[in-house]
Amino acid sequence: MHRRTRRTLLIVAAVLVLLAVAIFLRSKAPPEAARLLPESEGIIYINFKPFRTFFHKQLKPPEHSPEYQEFINATGIDWERDIDQAAIALHRMPDPNGPNGPVAYSMVLVGKLTGKRLNAWIESHSTAREDYAGHTIYNIPSQGRTVRVTQIGYDMIAVSNTPTPEQIHSIIDRHRAAALPFAGSTLLARHYHDVPLLSLAWGVGQIGLPFSEKGAIEIFGFALPLQDNSTIIASLAPSLPMAGALRLKVENIAPSEQAAASQAAALATLVTLARGFTVQLGPGLANNGLKELLRTAEVTQRRDRVVVTAELPPSFLVGLARSENSSPAQAAGSDKGASN
């Protein structure tokens, strides 16, 4: 009896150890939505739940366009309310003047995205469909290109506007192996370990593609001394100690240490110039947040990497959201009231 009890305890202990290892590995693994993405030049991931929890009291319900309101009325789904996670793969297009422009997208969206009304809307707007590996892929025409949509799980939708169905096929194929914690694209395997722990939003690879202009990256009207094919690891995580701000970190992998030194010097100069330009900006949530972002910005070099860190105050994100979700007059009125 004693021997049997010891054997039982050993089995329980072994199971607990294996369970602990599995939980640890899962905590280190990329989010499932990101693991499903196909091969790409860049990946962007956003966990909307913490942002929604943190900012819901500071944001007013946005004003919707008539077309978007029709979609909400027909499906009962509001992307701004019902999406919990978004993982986006960026695909560089060989012809930047084609219907996709310089970049095409493949996305995995997670949230309250199911229901007969949504399926009916997708079916009514599709012009063709394809059955692939037990999933129905709907083709919806949009601005000279085809957007492919399919339900891959009870709370997951895959969307791709690439010229061929290869990418959305890849998402469906990866969904079969989603239980493997370190499955995913080559880019994810190569760079996810560089993403800081507890990041609410992050991007790896050539994530400057959407902001590229003639081969360079432009942010807020400033041309950065980086090419749009630069490998970048960017993240947004809670600042420690928890003071309400978010920690922004951007790493650029340069071709050499000499190139990193040159880029770091150019970025430091650009930050100094930007601080001078923003002095002339009037009061407002977004403007005040931008000033604080630049005030705390630091540029350093670590071998072949250029690292930019800064504190991103919540007022900056709230100000941007308000300016996008309301008219200029309403945004100005909101900022004025908040700054008094």
C-alpha positions as a Markdown table, in Angstrom:
| # | Residue | x | y | z |
|---|---|---|---|---|
| 1 | Met | 0.0 | 0.0 | 0.0 |
| 2 | His | 2.8 | 2.3 | 0.9 |
| 3 | Arg | 4.5 | 1.5 | -2.4 |
| 4 | Arg | 1.3 | 2.2 | -4.4 |
| 5 | Thr | 0.8 | 5.5 | -2.6 |
| 6 | Arg | 4.4 | 6.5 | -3.5 |
| 7 | Arg | 3.8 | 5.6 | -7.1 |
| 8 | Thr | 0.6 | 7.6 | -7.2 |
| 9 | Leu | 2.4 | 10.6 | -5.7 |
| 10 | Leu | 5.2 | 10.3 | -8.3 |
| 11 | Ile | 2.6 | 10.2 | -11.1 |
| 12 | Val | 0.8 | 13.3 | -9.8 |
| 13 | Ala | 4.1 | 15.1 | -9.4 |
| 14 | Ala | 5.1 | 14.3 | -12.9 |
| 15 | Val | 1.8 | 15.4 | -14.3 |
| 16 | Leu | 2.1 | 18.7 | -12.4 |
| 17 | Val | 5.6 | 19.3 | -13.6 |
| 18 | Leu | 4.5 | 18.6 | -17.2 |
| 19 | Leu | 1.6 | 21.0 | -16.8 |
| 20 | Ala | 3.8 | 23.7 | -15.4 |
| 21 | Val | 6.2 | 23.3 | -18.3 |
| 22 | Ala | 3.3 | 23.5 | -20.8 |
| 23 | Ile | 2.0 | 26.6 | -19.1 |
| 24 | Phe | 5.5 | 28.2 | -19.1 |
| 25 | Leu | 6.0 | 27.4 | -22.8 |
| 26 | Arg | 2.6 | 28.7 | -23.7 |
| 27 | Ser | 3.4 | 32.0 | -21.9 |
| 28 | Lys | 6.5 | 32.4 | -24.0 |
| 29 | Ala | 4.8 | 31.6 | -27.2 |
| 30 | Pro | 3.4 | 34.2 | -29.6 |
| 31 | Pro | -0.4 | 34.7 | -29.5 |
| 32 | Glu | -2.3 | 32.2 | -31.5 |
| 33 | Ala | -3.6 | 34.8 | -33.9 |
| 34 | Ala | -0.1 | 35.8 | -34.8 |
| 35 | Arg | 1.0 | 32.1 | -35.2 |
| 36 | Leu | -1.7 | 31.6 | -37.9 |
| 37 | Leu | -0.3 | 34.3 | -40.2 |
| 38 | Pro | 1.3 | 33.3 | -43.4 |
| 39 | Glu | 4.9 | 34.2 | -44.5 |
| 40 | Ser | 5.3 | 37.9 | -44.8 |
| 41 | Glu | 7.6 | 40.9 | -44.7 |
| 42 | Gly | 6.1 | 42.3 | -41.5 |
| 43 | Ile | 3.7 | 41.4 | -38.7 |
| 44 | Ile | 1.7 | 43.7 | -36.4 |
| 45 | Tyr | -0.3 | 42.5 | -33.4 |
| 46 | Ile | -2.6 | 44.4 | -31.2 |
| 47 | Asn | -4.5 | 43.2 | -28.1 |
| 48 | Phe | -7.4 | 45.6 | -27.9 |
| 49 | Lys | -8.9 | 44.4 | -24.6 |
| 50 | Pro | -6.4 | 46.2 | -22.3 |
| 51 | Phe | -6.7 | 49.4 | -24.3 |
| 52 | Arg | -10.5 | 49.2 | -24.3 |
| 53 | Thr | -10.5 | 48.6 | -20.5 |
| 54 | Phe | -8.1 | 51.4 | -19.8 |
| 55 | Phe | -9.6 | 54.1 | -22.1 |
| 56 | His | -13.3 | 53.4 | -22.2 |
| 57 | Lys | -14.2 | 56.1 | -19.7 |
| 58 | Gln | -12.2 | 58.7 | -21.6 |
| 59 | Leu | -13.6 | 58.0 | -25.1 |
| 60 | Lys | -16.9 | 59.0 | -26.5 |
| 61 | Pro | -18.7 | 56.6 | -28.9 |
| 62 | Pro | -17.4 | 57.3 | -32.4 |
| 63 | Glu | -19.6 | 58.7 | -35.2 |
| 64 | His | -19.9 | 56.1 | -37.9 |
| 65 | Ser | -20.1 | 56.6 | -41.6 |
| 66 | Pro | -23.5 | 55.7 | -43.1 |
| 67 | Glu | -22.0 | 52.7 | -44.9 |
| 68 | Tyr | -20.4 | 51.4 | -41.6 |
| 69 | Gln | -23.6 | 52.0 | -39.7 |
| 70 | Glu | -25.5 | 49.9 | -42.3 |
| 71 | Phe | -23.0 | 47.1 | -41.6 |
| 72 | Ile | -23.5 | 47.3 | -37.9 |
| 73 | Asn | -27.3 | 47.3 | -38.3 |
| 74 | Ala | -27.1 | 44.3 | -40.6 |
| 75 | Thr | -24.7 | 42.2 | -38.7 |
| 76 | Gly | -24.9 | 43.4 | -35.1 |
| 77 | Ile | -21.1 | 43.6 | -35.0 |
| 78 | Asp | -19.1 | 46.8 | -34.4 |
| 79 | Trp | -15.4 | 46.2 | -35.1 |
| 80 | Glu | -14.4 | 48.8 | -32.5 |
| 81 | Arg | -16.3 | 47.1 | -29.8 |
| 82 | Asp | -16.2 | 43.4 | -30.7 |
| 83 | Ile | -12.6 | 42.8 | -31.9 |
| 84 | Asp | -10.3 | 41.7 | -29.0 |
| 85 | Gln | -7.2 | 40.9 | -31.0 |
| 86 | Ala | -5.9 | 41.7 | -34.5 |
| 87 | Ala | -2.8 | 40.1 | -36.1 |
| 88 | Ile | -1.8 | 41.5 | -39.4 |
| 89 | Ala | 0.7 | 40.3 | -41.9 |
| 90 | Leu | 2.2 | 42.8 | -44.4 |
| 91 | His | 3.1 | 41.6 | -47.9 |
| 92 | Arg | 5.3 | 43.8 | -50.1 |
| 93 | Met | 3.8 | 44.0 | -53.6 |
| 94 | Pro | 6.1 | 43.8 | -56.6 |
| 95 | Asp | 4.1 | 46.6 | -58.3 |
| 96 | Pro | 3.5 | 49.5 | -55.9 |
| 97 | Asn | 1.1 | 51.1 | -58.5 |
| 98 | Gly | -1.1 | 48.0 | -58.7 |
| 99 | Pro | -4.6 | 47.7 | -57.1 |
| 100 | Asn | -3.0 | 46.7 | -53.7 |
| 101 | Gly | -0.6 | 49.6 | -53.7 |
| 102 | Pro | 2.8 | 48.8 | -52.1 |
| 103 | Val | 1.4 | 46.5 | -49.4 |
| 104 | Ala | -1.2 | 43.8 | -49.2 |
| 105 | Tyr | -2.6 | 42.5 | -45.9 |
| 106 | Ser | -3.6 | 39.2 | -44.4 |
| 107 | Met | -5.3 | 39.4 | -41.0 |
| 108 | Val | -6.6 | 37.2 | -38.3 |
| 109 | Leu | -9.3 | 38.9 | -36.1 |
| 110 | Val | -10.4 | 37.5 | -32.8 |
| 111 | Gly | -13.5 | 38.5 | -30.9 |
| 112 | Lys | -17.3 | 38.3 | -31.0 |
| 113 | Leu | -17.3 | 37.8 | -34.7 |
| 114 | Thr | -19.8 | 35.0 | -35.3 |
| 115 | Gly | -23.5 | 34.8 | -36.0 |
| 116 | Lys | -26.0 | 34.1 | -38.8 |
| 117 | Arg | -26.4 | 37.8 | -39.5 |
| 118 | Leu | -22.6 | 38.2 | -40.2 |
| 119 | Asn | -22.6 | 35.1 | -42.4 |
| 120 | Ala | -25.6 | 36.4 | -44.3 |
| 121 | Trp | -23.9 | 39.7 | -44.9 |
| 122 | Ile | -20.7 | 38.1 | -46.2 |
| 123 | Glu | -22.6 | 35.8 | -48.5 |
| 124 | Ser | -24.7 | 38.6 | -49.9 |
| 125 | His | -21.6 | 40.7 | -50.7 |
| 126 | Ser | -19.5 | 37.9 | -52.2 |
| 127 | Thr | -19.3 | 37.3 | -55.9 |
| 128 | Ala | -17.6 | 33.9 | -55.6 |
| 129 | Arg | -16.7 | 31.3 | -53.1 |
| 130 | Glu | -14.2 | 28.5 | -52.6 |
| 131 | Asp | -14.2 | 25.4 | -50.5 |
| 132 | Tyr | -10.8 | 24.7 | -49.0 |
| 133 | Ala | -10.0 | 22.2 | -46.2 |
| 134 | Gly | -13.5 | 22.3 | -44.8 |
| 135 | His | -13.8 | 26.1 | -44.8 |
| 136 | Thr | -15.8 | 28.3 | -47.2 |
| 137 | Ile | -13.8 | 31.3 | -48.5 |
| 138 | Tyr | -15.9 | 34.2 | -49.7 |
| 139 | Asn | -14.5 | 36.6 | -52.4 |
| 140 | Ile | -15.7 | 40.1 | -52.0 |
| 141 | Pro | -14.7 | 42.8 | -54.6 |
| 142 | Ser | -13.3 | 46.0 | -53.1 |
| 143 | Gln | -11.7 | 48.9 | -55.0 |
| 144 | Gly | -10.3 | 46.9 | -57.8 |
| 145 | Arg | -9.1 | 43.9 | -55.7 |
| 146 | Thr | -10.5 | 40.8 | -54.1 |
| 147 | Val | -10.9 | 40.5 | -50.4 |
| 148 | Arg | -11.1 | 36.9 | -49.2 |
| 149 | Val | -12.9 | 36.2 | -45.9 |
| 150 | Thr | -13.4 | 32.9 | -44.0 |
| 151 | Gln | -14.4 | 31.9 | -40.5 |
| 152 | Ile | -11.6 | 29.7 | -39.1 |
| 153 | Gly | -12.9 | 29.3 | -35.6 |
| 154 | Tyr | -15.9 | 30.2 | -33.4 |
| 155 | Asp | -14.3 | 33.5 | -32.6 |
| 156 | Met | -11.8 | 33.9 | -35.4 |
| 157 | Ile | -12.1 | 35.4 | -38.9 |
| 158 | Ala | -9.3 | 35.4 | -41.5 |
| 159 | Val | -9.2 | 38.2 | -44.1 |
| 160 | Ser | -6.7 | 38.7 | -47.0 |
| 161 | Asn | -6.6 | 41.1 | -49.9 |
| 162 | Thr | -3.5 | 39.5 | -51.6 |
| 163 | Pro | -3.7 | 38.8 | -55.3 |
| 164 | Thr | -3.8 | 35.0 | -54.9 |
| 165 | Pro | -5.6 | 32.8 | -52.3 |
| 166 | Glu | -2.2 | 31.3 | -51.2 |
| 167 | Gln | -2.1 | 33.4 | -48.0 |
| 168 | Ile | -5.6 | 32.7 | -46.7 |
| 169 | His | -5.0 | 29.0 | -47.5 |
| 170 | Ser | -1.9 | 29.2 | -45.4 |
| 171 | Ile | -3.9 | 30.6 | -42.4 |
| 172 | Ile | -6.3 | 27.7 | -42.6 |
| 173 | Asp | -3.5 | 25.2 | -42.8 |
| 174 | Arg | -1.7 | 26.8 | -39.8 |
| 175 | His | -5.0 | 26.6 | -37.8 |
| 176 | Arg | -4.7 | 22.8 | -37.8 |
| 177 | Ala | -1.4 | 23.1 | -36.0 |
| 178 | Ala | -2.4 | 26.0 | -33.7 |
| 179 | Ala | -1.9 | 23.8 | -30.6 |
| 180 | Leu | 1.9 | 23.9 | -31.2 |
| 181 | Pro | 3.0 | 26.8 | -29.1 |
| 182 | Phe | 6.0 | 27.8 | -31.3 |
| 183 | Ala | 4.4 | 27.2 | -34.7 |
| 184 | Gly | 4.3 | 30.2 | -37.0 |
| 185 | Ser | 6.0 | 32.0 | -39.8 |
| 186 | Thr | 9.8 | 32.3 | -40.3 |
| 187 | Leu | 9.6 | 36.0 | -39.3 |
| 188 | Leu | 7.8 | 35.3 | -36.1 |
| 189 | Ala | 10.3 | 32.5 | -35.1 |
| 190 | Arg | 13.2 | 34.8 | -35.9 |
| 191 | His | 12.2 | 37.9 | -34.0 |
| 192 | Tyr | 9.3 | 37.3 | -31.5 |
| 193 | His | 11.9 | 36.6 | -28.7 |
| 194 | Asp | 12.9 | 40.3 | -29.1 |
| 195 | Val | 9.4 | 41.5 | -28.2 |
| 196 | Pro | 9.3 | 42.6 | -24.5 |
| 197 | Leu | 7.2 | 40.6 | -22.1 |
| 198 | Leu | 3.6 | 41.9 | -21.4 |
| 199 | Ser | 3.5 | 44.0 | -24.7 |
| 200 | Leu | 0.0 | 45.1 | -25.6 |
| 201 | Ala | 0.9 | 45.8 | -29.2 |
| 202 | Trp | 4.0 | 44.9 | -31.2 |
| 203 | Gly | 5.4 | 44.6 | -34.7 |
| 204 | Val | 8.3 | 42.8 | -36.2 |
| 205 | Gly | 9.9 | 42.8 | -39.6 |
| 206 | Gln | 9.4 | 45.5 | -42.3 |
| 207 | Ile | 6.6 | 47.2 | -40.4 |
| 208 | Gly | 7.5 | 50.5 | -41.9 |
| 209 | Leu | 6.0 | 49.5 | -45.2 |
| 210 | Pro | 2.6 | 51.2 | -44.6 |
| 211 | Phe | 4.4 | 54.4 | -43.8 |
| 212 | Ser | 6.8 | 54.3 | -46.7 |
| 213 | Glu | 7.2 | 57.1 | -49.1 |
| 214 | Lys | 9.7 | 56.8 | -52.0 |
| 215 | Gly | 11.6 | 54.1 | -50.1 |
| 216 | Ala | 11.8 | 56.0 | -46.8 |
| 217 | Ile | 9.6 | 55.8 | -43.7 |
| 218 | Glu | 7.6 | 58.9 | -42.7 |
| 219 | Ile | 5.9 | 59.4 | -39.3 |
| 220 | Phe | 4.0 | 62.6 | -38.4 |
| 221 | Gly | 5.5 | 64.2 | -41.5 |
| 222 | Phe | 9.1 | 63.4 | -40.5 |
| 223 | Ala | 11.2 | 61.3 | -42.9 |
| 224 | Leu | 13.1 | 58.8 | -40.7 |
| 225 | Pro | 16.7 | 57.9 | -41.7 |
| 226 | Leu | 15.6 | 54.3 | -42.3 |
| 227 | Gln | 14.7 | 52.4 | -45.4 |
| 228 | Asp | 11.2 | 50.9 | -45.6 |
| 229 | Asn | 12.8 | 47.4 | -45.8 |
| 230 | Ser | 14.5 | 47.9 | -42.5 |
| 231 | Thr | 14.0 | 45.1 | -40.0 |
| 232 | Ile | 12.3 | 46.7 | -36.9 |
| 233 | Ile | 11.0 | 45.4 | -33.6 |
| 234 | Ala | 8.5 | 47.8 | -32.1 |
| 235 | Ser | 6.4 | 47.3 | -28.9 |
| 236 | Leu | 4.1 | 49.1 | -26.6 |
| 237 | Ala | 4.0 | 47.8 | -23.0 |
| 238 | Pro | 2.9 | 49.1 | -19.6 |
| 239 | Ser | 5.5 | 51.3 | -18.1 |
| 240 | Leu | 7.2 | 50.1 | -14.9 |
| 241 | Pro | 6.6 | 51.1 | -12.2 |
| 242 | Met | 2.9 | 51.3 | -13.3 |
| 243 | Ala | 2.3 | 55.0 | -13.6 |
| 244 | Gly | -0.4 | 55.0 | -16.2 |
| 245 | Ala | 2.0 | 55.6 | -19.2 |
| 246 | Leu | 3.0 | 53.1 | -21.8 |
| 247 | Arg | 6.5 | 52.2 | -22.7 |
| 248 | Leu | 7.3 | 52.6 | -26.4 |
| 249 | Lys | 10.4 | 50.7 | -27.7 |
| 250 | Val | 11.6 | 50.6 | -31.3 |
| 251 | Glu | 14.7 | 48.7 | -32.4 |
| 252 | Asn | 16.1 | 48.9 | -35.8 |
| 253 | Ile | 18.6 | 46.2 | -37.0 |
| 254 | Ala | 21.2 | 48.0 | -39.1 |
| 255 | Pro | 23.5 | 46.3 | -41.7 |
| 256 | Ser | 26.6 | 47.0 | -39.5 |
| 257 | Glu | 27.7 | 48.8 | -36.3 |
| 258 | Gln | 28.9 | 51.7 | -38.3 |
| 259 | Ala | 25.5 | 52.1 | -40.0 |
| 260 | Ala | 23.8 | 51.8 | -36.6 |
| 261 | Ala | 26.0 | 54.6 | -35.3 |
| 262 | Ser | 25.1 | 56.9 | -38.2 |
| 263 | Gln | 21.4 | 56.1 | -37.9 |
| 264 | Ala | 21.4 | 56.7 | -34.2 |
| 265 | Ala | 23.0 | 60.1 | -34.6 |
| 266 | Ala | 20.6 | 61.1 | -37.3 |
| 267 | Leu | 17.6 | 59.9 | -35.2 |
| 268 | Ala | 18.8 | 61.8 | -32.2 |
| 269 | Thr | 19.1 | 65.0 | -34.3 |
| 270 | Leu | 15.6 | 64.4 | -35.7 |
| 271 | Val | 14.1 | 64.0 | -32.2 |
| 272 | Thr | 15.8 | 67.3 | -31.1 |
| 273 | Leu | 14.3 | 69.1 | -34.2 |
| 274 | Ala | 10.9 | 67.6 | -33.6 |
| 275 | Arg | 10.9 | 68.9 | -30.0 |
| 276 | Gly | 11.5 | 72.3 | -31.4 |
| 277 | Phe | 8.7 | 72.1 | -33.9 |
| 278 | Thr | 6.1 | 70.8 | -31.4 |
| 279 | Val | 6.7 | 73.8 | -29.1 |
| 280 | Gln | 4.5 | 75.8 | -31.5 |
| 281 | Leu | 1.6 | 73.3 | -31.2 |
| 282 | Gly | -1.4 | 74.5 | -29.4 |
| 283 | Pro | -2.9 | 72.8 | -26.3 |
| 284 | Gly | -4.8 | 69.5 | -26.8 |
| 285 | Leu | -4.6 | 65.9 | -25.7 |
| 286 | Ala | -2.8 | 64.7 | -28.8 |
| 287 | Asn | -0.5 | 67.6 | -29.0 |
| 288 | Asn | 0.4 | 67.5 | -25.3 |
| 289 | Gly | 0.9 | 63.7 | -25.6 |
| 290 | Leu | 3.2 | 64.2 | -28.6 |
| 291 | Lys | 5.3 | 66.7 | -26.6 |
| 292 | Glu | 5.6 | 64.3 | -23.7 |
| 293 | Leu | 6.5 | 61.5 | -26.1 |
| 294 | Leu | 9.3 | 63.5 | -27.6 |
| 295 | Arg | 10.5 | 64.9 | -24.2 |
| 296 | Thr | 11.1 | 61.3 | -22.9 |
| 297 | Ala | 12.5 | 59.9 | -26.2 |
| 298 | Glu | 16.0 | 58.5 | -25.9 |
| 299 | Val | 18.1 | 57.1 | -28.8 |
| 300 | Thr | 20.9 | 54.6 | -28.1 |
| 301 | Gln | 23.1 | 52.2 | -30.0 |
| 302 | Arg | 23.7 | 48.6 | -29.1 |
| 303 | Arg | 26.1 | 47.1 | -31.6 |
| 304 | Asp | 24.2 | 46.8 | -34.9 |
| 305 | Arg | 20.9 | 48.0 | -33.3 |
| 306 | Val | 19.5 | 51.4 | -32.9 |
| 307 | Val | 17.1 | 51.6 | -29.9 |
| 308 | Val | 14.5 | 54.3 | -29.4 |
| 309 | Thr | 12.5 | 54.4 | -26.1 |
| 310 | Ala | 9.9 | 56.8 | -24.9 |
| 311 | Glu | 7.0 | 57.1 | -22.5 |
| 312 | Leu | 3.7 | 57.3 | -24.3 |
| 313 | Pro | 1.1 | 59.0 | -22.1 |
| 314 | Pro | -2.6 | 57.9 | -22.4 |
| 315 | Ser | -3.6 | 61.4 | -23.4 |
| 316 | Phe | -1.8 | 60.9 | -26.7 |
| 317 | Leu | -3.8 | 57.9 | -27.7 |
| 318 | Val | -7.0 | 59.4 | -26.4 |
| 319 | Gly | -6.4 | 62.6 | -28.4 |
| 320 | Leu | -5.7 | 60.6 | -31.6 |
| 321 | Ala | -8.9 | 58.6 | -31.1 |
| 322 | Arg | -11.0 | 61.6 | -30.5 |
| 323 | Ser | -9.6 | 63.4 | -33.5 |
| 324 | Glu | -10.3 | 60.4 | -35.7 |
| 325 | Asn | -13.8 | 59.7 | -34.3 |
| 326 | Ser | -15.2 | 63.2 | -34.5 |
| 327 | Ser | -15.1 | 66.3 | -36.6 |
| 328 | Pro | -12.2 | 68.8 | -36.3 |
| 329 | Ala | -14.5 | 71.2 | -34.4 |
| 330 | Gln | -15.6 | 68.6 | -32.0 |
| 331 | Ala | -12.1 | 67.4 | -31.4 |
| 332 | Ala | -10.9 | 70.9 | -30.8 |
| 333 | Gly | -13.7 | 71.5 | -28.3 |
| 334 | Ser | -12.9 | 68.2 | -26.5 |
| 335 | Asp | -9.2 | 69.0 | -26.2 |
| 336 | Lys | -9.9 | 72.5 | -25.0 |
| 337 | Gly | -12.2 | 71.2 | -22.3 |
| 338 | Ala | -9.7 | 68.6 | -21.3 |
| 339 | Ser | -6.8 | 71.0 | -21.1 |
| 340 | Asn | -8.6 | 73.4 | -18.7 |
